[in-house]
Amino acid sequence: MKQWSDGKTIGGEPAISAMGNTSSRSYLPGIEMQPAKTTLFKQEQTGTRYRIPALIYLKESQTFLAFAEKRSSLSDSDAKSIVMRRGTQQNGSTQWSESQELLSACLPDHRTMNPCPVYEKNTKTLFLFFICILGNTSEHHQIWTGKNKAHLCYITSNDEGQSWSPTKDLTESVIGKTVRRWATFAVGPGHGIQMESGRLIIPTYAYYIHFKCFSFPFPFTVQPHALSIYSDDFGQTWQMGRMLQRKSCECEMAEIIDHEGRSHLYCNARHGGHRVEALSESSGVYYDKPRLAPRLVEPGHGGCQGSVIGFPAPEQGEEGMGGTTSSPRASDTQTWLLFTHPTNKRTRKDLGVYLNRSPLHTSGWDRPWIVHSGPSGYSDLAYSEDTEHFACLMECGEKSEIEQIAFVSFPLSDVMQTIDEKEKTF
């Protein structure tokens, strides 16, 4: 078993563009340099709101697909459907299409939530996972009664999101009778991954009922736990892994390749106080020794969703990754991690980008680069290997974090430059 080391438009308006292949950072007095933002979804005067971003990059067509929940109000119970915008890279910029509502992503009399895309490269199939919840049944009601009303679903596309299949419900075939011990569950939100072995991973969490009394949950014994749902046959069939043996909620996962070529599946999950991290040597079947990440603080009491992504570490001394020279700091892996999350300890504010150059080390995270100063919430990361740029889709605003969902793009050099400057001041 692996041990942790101690060492700007709304849908329906004309298409817009955003710089994508060059460093484009705006300066605001008194704060750090920040990447230019492009608004993709924005609250409307009709009352329509957009939340829960998810982002994926399709290398073959150099296309971003940005997903979000469309809601009739801010309440989770008023989520209606999933919407999508397509961003195509052209001549150093990203051209965004109008918003499209994914009408096939639904079950009758259910609301659709938590978009979670993943791309299967062998069959060139794009999967979009989500959950469907009966009517306006709230998460709190399911937890209190112990009666799950969520379904595990997905749709697929073989033309990179131009058209989509009908919804497939996996609840019975994947979760089965286990769902009786789940008060409710959800995927992601945010992206899934495909590992080097070909295994598809969908990050998932479930509110497990630890104790029951006359078929009802014993008070305060329903706790969330992260787990993986995975497929080894290109998405034809899916299986469920074991839960993390520690309270852990909304999560994302990344594959880490060490210097010996061994694979480690990394899980980063929401938790009050600090994030929870865990490693799997079984590619998501089970996880070993979950622990708190001391450098990744959660805002307020309940925390916030965050996003993590793995990418190839630049070789020592090579010029690359947006024109930066790799830091001389020792790394224990061929993979580095990037993580986005609000950095304020009290409230959802100041979205930061954290870099981890030693992801198998217990304290590998650097101090964050703030990419949005002000209210900020959920986010999702994507990595473009061909342009060596990262992209982030994030909830943000001036007075509230749910005013808009915006897109930013930046090279690793912007992250490292800001972080290394911070290190010099401490």
N, C-alpha and C positions, 0 to 999 in steps of 0.2 A: 504494500500500500504506500502511496505517496504521502510523505509527511511535509507539512509546511516548513520552509526554511526559516530560521530565526535571523539569520544574517540581515408688388403690392396691389393686389386686386382680389376680388371675391369671385367665386364660381359664377359663370354666366357672363363675365366681362371679357374683353379681348385678352388674347394670350400675352404674356409678359416674359421678360428675360431677366436673368441674374448672372453675374460673373461667376464662372465655375472653374476655369482652368488657370487662373492667375490669382495671386494674392491680392485681395481687395479688402483692406481694413479701414474702417472709419475711425476718426478720433473724436472723442468727447472730452471736454475739459475736465480734469481732475480724476479721470478713470483710465483704465488700460485701453490700448488699441483694440477695436472690436471688428469682426467681419461684417460686411454689408448684409442686411437682411432683405429678404423678399417675402412679402405676405402672401400666403397661399389660401388660407381660410380665415375669415373674419366674421365676428358676430354681426348679425343683420338687424335692422330696425324692426323687422317682422317678429323678432324674438328667437329666430333660429340661432343656435350656437354650435360651435365645433370644438371637439376635444379629442384627446387620446391619439396622438400622432404615431404613425408607423412609416418607415422608409426603407426602400430597397433599391439597389443599383443593379441594372442588367448590363453586363459588360459588352455583350455582342452588339447591341444596338446603342450603347452609350446613353442609356435612358434611366432616369429616376422615376419611380412610382411613389407618390406620396398619398397616404391614406389617413382618414380621420373619421370619427363618429359625427354624424349629423344629429342634433338634438333639438327638441322644441323648447327646452329650457336648460338650465345648468344642471338639473338633477340627473343622476345616473338612471333613474327610473323613466326618464323621458327621452332616452336614446332611441333613435328611429332606424337609422340605416348607416351604411358605410359609404363614404364618398372618396374619390380618387382624382388626382391630377398627374399628368404625365409631363416630365421635364426632359427634353432632348438637348444634348450638348451639341452646339454648333458654333464654330469659329470662336472658341474661348468663352462662350456664354451658355446659359441654360434657358431654353425657350419653353415656357409652361403653357400647357393647353388649358381649356376651360374645365371646370369641375364636372365630374361624371358620377352619378349615383349608381351604385352597384346593386341593381334591383334583384338579381338572382341570389344574392347573399341574404337569405331570409328563411324563416319557417313561419307558417301561418299562425297568427295571434301571438307571435314572439317579437321581441326587440333584438336588434343585432348590435353587438359590442365587441371591443378589444380586437382590432385588426392585428394580424400577425402573419406577415408574408415570409415565404422561403422559396428559393429557386432550386429545382433539381436539374443539374447541368447535363446529366446523361440523356435524359428524355426531353430536355428543354421544356420542362413543365413548371409553371409558376403556381404554387399553392398559396391560397389566402385562407388562413385559419381564423376563426372567430367563435364567439359563443352566442347562442340565442336563448333569451330568458323569457319565460311566460309573462305576457302582459306587462304590467307595471310593478311586478313583484320586486321589492327592494332586496339588496344584499343583506341588510340588517334583519329583515323579516325571515329570510332563509336561515340565517345564523341562529336567530332566536328560536325558531320552530324546529330546526334541523331537517327541513324539507327542501331538498334541492329542486330548483326549477330551471336549471341551466342545461343546455345541450352543447356538446362538442361538435363543431361543424367546420366544413371547408368548401371552397369552390376552387376550380383550376382554370388555367388559361394556357393554351399552347401557342398563342400569338402575342406574348408579352403584354397581356392586359388589354388587348383590343376587344376581345370577347371572352365571356366567362361561362363555365358550365353551371348546371343547377346545383343547389346545395346538397352535400352529402352529410348525413348525421352519423357520427362515429360513437355516440355515447354508449350504446349497448355493446358494440363489438370491442371497444377499447377499455372502457371503464367497467361496464357490466354491473355486477352486484356490489362492487366496492363503493359505488355511488351512494349506497345506503348509509355509509359512514361519513359521507361528505355533505355538509350543510349547503355548500355551493362551491363553485370552482370557476376558473377562467384561464385563458392563455395569455402569455406576455404581460401587458401589451408591448408591442414592438416587434422586431424581426426575429425569425428563427435562423438556423444556420445549417449548412451541409458540411460535415466533417471530411477530412481527406480520405477516409475509408469509404465515403459515399453515404454514411448514415445521416438521415435528416433528423434534426432536433427541433422540437417545438417547446419552448419554455412554458411551464404551467405551474399553477399553484391551486391548492384546494384547502378549504376550511374543514379540517378533520374533527370529527366528534369523538373526543377521547373517552367520555363517559356519558351514558344514557340513563334515564330514569323513566320507566313506563313509556318508552319510545321517544321521549323528548330529551334534548341535550341537558346535561347537568350544567347549571349556570357557570359561565366563565371557563368552561372546559373545551370550547370550540376554538381551535387555533389554526392559523394558516401555515402551510408547509409547501415549499417549492419542490418540484419534480420535473422530469423530462417525459415527453411523449415522443417516440422515435420510430423510424422506419428504415429497414435495411433492404427493401426491394423497390426502391425508386418511388415510394409513396403508395404502393398498391395496398399494403396492410400496415397497421400501426400498433405499437405496443406501449405499455405504460411502465415507467421505471419506479423505483422506490422513493419515498419522500425524504427530504433532508430531516435529520433528527434534531431540528432546532426550529423555533418559530421563524418563519420566513415567508414573505408575501410576494408581490409582483416581482418578476425576475427576468433576466436575460442571461444568455450563455455565450461563451466563446471558446474556441479550441486553441490550446497552447501547445506548441511543439518545442520540446527541449533540445539541447545540443546533441543528444544521442538519438534524436528522431522519434522519441516516444511522444504519444499524444496524451494530453490531459484536458478534460472538459471542465471549464471553469464556470461557476454559477455565481452571479452577483444579485442579491435579493434585498428587497425593501424590509426594513425592521426599525422599530423605534430606537432612537439614540444614534446608532451607527449601522452601516450596511452589514449584511451577512455575506460571507464568502465561503465557497466550498469547492473542492476538487473531486473529480470522478476519474478513476483509472479504468472504468468499465464503459466509458463513452455514454454515461447517463443512466445506466441501469441502477446504480446506487452511488451515493456521494460519501466521502470520508471527512470526518472532523470539521463540521461547519464552525466558523469562528467569526467574531466581530472584526470589522476593518476599522482600526482606530483613526485612520486619516480620512475616512469617508463618513462625514457626519450627516445625520438626517434632520430636516427642519421640523420643529415643533414636536408634538407627542407622537403623531402617527407616521411621520416620514413622507416620502414621495417616491414615485417611480423614477428609475434611472435607466440609462442605456450603456451597454458595454460592447466593444467590438475588438477583435484581434486582427493584427496585420503583420506582415513580414518585417522584422527588425532590420534597419539599414546596417550593412556590414561596417565593421570598424574602419573609420577613416574614409569611407566612400562618400562621394558627392552625390546626393540624391535626395529623394523625398522632399521635393520642392526647393532644392538648393541648399540644404543644411548638411553639415558634417556631423556624423554620429557622435554622440557624447562619449567621452572616454570611460564613463561609469560602466563597471562590469555588469553584464547581463547573463542570466542563467538559462536563457531560452532563445530560440530562433524567432519567437513571436513576442511582440509588445502588445499592450492593451491600452485602449482609450476609453474613458468613462465620462458621461455627462450627467449632471445632477445639480439641483440648487445647492449653493454653498453656505447659505445663512443657517445658523443653528436654531433660530426662532421661528422663521416663516419661510414660505416658498419665494425665494428671492435670489438674484445674482447667479444665473446658470453658469456653471464652471465646466471646463474641460480638464480632466485629470489624465496624466500620462503615467504608465507603469512600465519601466524598462526592465524590471525583474519580477515578473508576475508570479513566480513560485516563491517569492520572499514575502514574509508577513507584513513588511512595511515598505513595499516597493512604490507606493503612490507618491508622486510629486505634488507640490502645491498647485492649485488649479489656476488656469487662465480663464478669466471671466469673459464670456462671449456675449452676455446680455446683462447689463446692470439694471436692476429693477425686478418687478414681479415676474416670476418664471415658474414653470411646473414640469409636466411630463416632456420627454424628449426621446428621439431615436436617432441612432448613428448609422451611417453607411460609409463604405470605403470604395473608392474608384481606383483600382490597381493601374489602369492604363494612364490616368492623369496624375496618380499619386496624390490625390486630394481626398479629404474627408468631407462629409456633408452631415448636417444635423437639422432635423425637423423638430421644432420646439414650441411649446406653449409659452407665450410671453405677452407683455403689455406695459403700459405706463402706470396704470392704477391697479390693474388686476392681471393675474397670470393667464386668465382665460379670454383675454380680449382678441387674441389672434393666434394662429399657428404659422410660424415663419420658417423659412429655409435659409441656411447659411452654408458656405463652402470655404475650406481653408486647407493649406498644406501643413505637413508636420513641422516645417520650419517655423511657422507662426506660433505653434504650440511651444516648441522647444525654446525659441528665442525669449518668449515671455516668461516661461517657467525658470529658465536658467538665470534670467535677470533677477527674478524673485529670490532665487537661492543665494545670490551674492549679497542680498540685503539682510539675510538672517545669519 
